[in-house]
Amino acid sequence: MDIKQLVDKNQAIKIVPSIEESLNNIGLNTDIDERTLIWLNQLKLKWKTWKKSPATDHHFDIFFQFIPDPYRVALVCIIKCEEFKDSKPRTLPYYILETLSKWSQSSGLLPEETLKLPAFQIAIQQRNILFLNLLIKTYQLFTIKEKILPVVKNMLKNDNCKQASQIVVAMELFDEIPVEDLLFPLILQDKANMIDEYLSECPNQVRPLLLFLDNMLDKKFNIRDFTQKYIDENKVCNVKYEKIHYKPLGKLVARLCNKFNIPIETCENLSKNRTRGGLRYLIHQKYVQHNVSSSVWDDLVKDSLRNNTECAYEFIDMLIEYDIKEALKWATYFEIPEISLPSALRNISIEEVPAEEENWDKLDNITQKYFKLPLPESSIKIIDTGETFYDLVSNLKNCSIVSIDCEWKPSFGATQSQVALIQIASYDCIYLIDTLVLNNKQYSSFWYRFNKSLLDNAEIIKLGFGLEQDLKEIKSSISGLSNIKVKGEGLLDLGLLWKRLINLGLSLPSDSDSGGNSLSSLVQACFGLPLEKAEQCSNWELRPLRTTQLHYAALDAFVLLEIYYYLQKLCVEQKINFDDICNDVMLERKLKSVKRITVADRLQACTLDFKPKPSKDVKLIVEHELSHLLAYFRYCGIDTIVVSSSKLWHDTVNLAILENRFILTAKLKCSPTARFAQNLILDLNQGNIKDQVQNTFSTYNIVVTRSDLLSRCLHCNFTELKKLTSSEVIDICNLYNMPSNTNTSNKRYASDNEEEDPYYDNFLSDSDGDDIYLCQPVTTQNKSCVTSMGATIDISNVQKLSTSSKTACLCESCGKLFWDEDPLIISVHELISSIIQFSD
């Protein structure tokens, strides 16, 4: 067939030569005589029958007896095998090369120089790294590095970094190919596994790579410009641009330091950035969350900035926005020259700065109540000698259940902190093990006994919260505990147990303020009070520890026992098999499928009819995914709120119980408690908006009259709607159109406490401030146009309204003005009218 018939006249044709032709072009004679061809065909037949066996070995012995150039012929035989492209260890090509390698060692004969480049080309034509390594060794390709280097560099230019890295490792080309040239493209493509593989093969390249990446973390370094230039020059494709900024690069450097045991303080810029971030967090905790006591604050600021003067300057700049007097105090402490101070601190003394009106730390302690340690102070035992450590292990042998926690200094800067305190609690005593003293070779036998008698003893249940992480910290810090197990039989994480029990329907008596999943949230859910966390961020390496630190550490461990027995009691009352679930959590067994049948049975059993109920007497909670239904229900006078997607399911149910509400869900969910019937939960996963609204009305038999319409604000759910006459509407429109006295437009949100600073995204509560649906921001032309309650009035299409002579309704709470040609009102009214037939 004419080749012109196969392609279009505008298409280019690229003819790729066969492997034999390519090898012939670089000097390898790929011809073999008839006798050798017969021998190869017989070898293939024997290989199919016997694989590697005495029969194939004997057949190969004949090869070396009659072949004058075995190195050349072996290469030709390899490329004529069917498995050549993927020469794994159990394939015929690999067997030929392996047999040749053994023969070369015994015979002492070396391959010809002219065969080495063809051998290299054969190696890179297939995909197996073991074959590549064996071929390099057999044909001694180290002697032709200068010929291989251009090939490797060309691979890098063509984005073939994986094969290039394999060749660099196999050929030991570390000096010739800088590690950043090899791995930076992989970093841009977010190929972490390939990076780890390469560095594991050649760990001496870790530090040069870390130095290169750490230089990029300098705040004066423009990462985006550098990487964009690199991408353009090297034609890197499939770039993950979200990885090209300080935060992900910093995480990569920290991960590599941890993986390859490189002290993180060797990365100067990462250390500075971590210190800055830690200080921002500390400032936020003190001045926004009010979670840090003065003593903790002073300890951590001194420790973080002791050897980092440059960050001290930045700390003063950050602090001055919150507390000028405190900023001046630390500027004096760190002896910062006045010429280097921010202008707000120059030429003033601490005495000249007015005192704060309120001490928030004291105010919080007065108004907030916390869960307290029920044991006397004498029950807290400090373990800091070999004698007390020995007695501790002897005492714990007789316990069936204990709790474990540990503390370490917050790592705000370079050096990764070590565990400074391990807490072990029984039901009548709490032991605080001072690991700063006992983490010593002379106590190795004590730690061995501690592990065998307690940690490794499955007959004693060890409770924890985030237990696996705590045990990992202990494992990496304590020299005598480097081989301990971190999960399994005898190790029960109450955080995991809590989630499992909630999923199985356990109802807790209280609702946590934050709605989070912390230990403090669990304590509040069980006992009605949270834990005091003022010492959470304190410096646990200081000695002696403060009394408040001792109490905090003791309570953190002992409360785990309280929670365990309390959950056990609740499970008995609510007929949940507590012991089996604990075993499932420890052994990581999944929920049994029979539970799903139970859910279906409960749904079937709860299909009860509801008596007719006026819409004004109905209250709804809708999940965040159903927030589009708010306007329709509120238009009908139904009290409707939305919960955030981060709120825990059992907290949502508790809120519904407290406020006597039905719950509308976006997917099937089961009630976690007998106090809230399953028929009070409606699944609206199916259908469009009209179907969802109609399903709700019919299921709960909701009666809507014409007088109910627009009796509640569609935006804020408020009931104070003022009826406006047409003249009152015109007056408001005229005032609304008047120019404002300020150039700043007034923006209103449902929550004024939302924090947009990107530095805070890691530690703000997921549930704080977003339990109720957040309305979109609104703007107005005149800031002085407000309701009687001070809300800025918001009007859609004010020009049309002012000339329409229409009446309207005004929400006194949020300022939203509704009228019958408002687009939102039109769409909502049309749908409701299609569902409900009102009698005139």
Helices and strands as residue ranges (DSSP letters): G 3-5, H 19-25, H 34-50, H 54-66, H 70-79, G 84-86, H 92-107, G 113-115, H 116-124, H 129-138, G 141-144, H 145-157, H 161-171, H 179-188, H 192-201, G 203-205, H 206-216, H 223-234, G 241-243, H 246-259, G 264-266, H 268-287, H 294-305, H 309-319, H 324-333, G 338-340, G 343-345, G 350-352, H 360-367, G 377-379, E 380-383, H 386-396, E 401-408, E 419-425, E 430-434, H 435-438, G 441-443, H 444-450, I 451-455, E 461-464, H 467-477, G 479-481, E 491-493, H 494-503, H 519-527, H 547-573, H 578-586, H 594-605, E 613-614, G 615-617, E 619-622, G 624-629, H 630-635, E 639-642, H 649-659, E 662-665, G 678-680, E 681-683, H 689-699, E 702-703, G 706-708, E 721-724, H 726-737, G 758-760, H 798-802, E 808-811, E 817-818, H 823-835
